[in-house]
Amino acid sequence: MGYIIEKNTLSYLELRKLMSLNGLSVQLPDQMREAVGKSIATFSVRSETETEPAGCARLLGDGSTVFIVQDFLVRPDFKEKEENA
């Protein structure tokens, strides 16, 4: 199975869903929209056969010298596929 990495296509709704699937508390939609909008970059990983992200990551920072990987998430069903491969 192949994967596609997309930059700056992650929606706040996709982030909310991935957080929820991983048992994390989610913020209000407006807060999530703002958080995604303030990211320096977002990355989505999708299977070639699916339209929903299998995982994502957000890059935060000051845009110059400090960068932090935030919200590195993988859908639980994809974690299980890799463990059983």
N, C-alpha and C positions, 0 to 999 in steps of 0.2 A: 504494500500500500504506500502510495506517495503522499507527500504533504506539500502544501503551499503556504509560504510565509508572506503575510501582507502587512505593510506598514501604514499606520494612520487610518485604518478602516474600522477599528473597533468602536462599536456604539456603546453608549452607557447601558442600554438594555442587555446587550450581550455580556458586558462586565457583570451586571447585577445577576444574570442567570448563572454565570460561572461561579460567582461568589456563593450564591445560594446552594448550588449543587455540591459545593465543597464544604458546606456547613458553616459558612461565615455569615455574620450579620450584614445586612445590606442597608444602605442609607436611603433617604428619600430620593425620588427620581431627580429633583432639581439639584440635590447635592451630588448625585452620581454624574449628572450631565456636566456640572461645573468641574468635578474632579477629572473626568476624561478630557475636558476642554483645556485644562491647565497642564496636562501632560506634555512633556517635551516631545515624546513619541509614544505610540502604542504599536504593539505587534500582535497579530492574530495568526494562529496556526490552524489551518483547515486541512482535512483529508481531501484528496482529489475527488472523492465520491460524495462528499457532503457539503452543505452550504453553511451550517452552523460551525462556529469555532470549536476546535478540539482543545484549545488552550489560548492563553494570552499573557502578555506582560506589558507593564507601563513603565516608562522611563521618566523620572522626575529629576529636578535639579535646578541649578541657577543659570544654566545655559552657557556656562563658561568653564568652570573647573570642577564642580561637584555634580555627580550623577548618581542616582539611586534606582535600582530595579525594584519596582513596586508591583504588587498584585500579580505575581507569577503563579498562574492557575492552570490546571489541566482538568478536563472533564473526567469524573470518576470512571465512566465506562471506557475511556481511552487508557487510563492507568491500568485497568484490568486487562485490556487487550495486550498491552506491552508486557505485563507480568506473565501472561499465559502464552506468549509467543515463543 
